[in-house]
């Protein structure tokens, strides 16, 4: 009895309130030609919070993507949640 529900990876990224930050985060997916399931961008004080969901992404690839986000100059923090 396997669980056939797709795995969802949720990326949560905090960073500079510069418009470049959310675009750079989304570009990580675009460079890999990955279609995202859902994305939100919210301004909280002097930061943007970007949340991106992707289904059917391997955990290894998701880990690589979140590390790329963490390495960005405008990003202060990035997390990966798997559901």
Secondary structure, DSSP 8 states (H G I E B T S, - for coil): ----S--EEEEEEEEESSHHHHHHHHHHHHHTT---SEEEEEEETTEEEEEEEEES--HHHHHHHHHHHHTSTTEEEEEEEE-
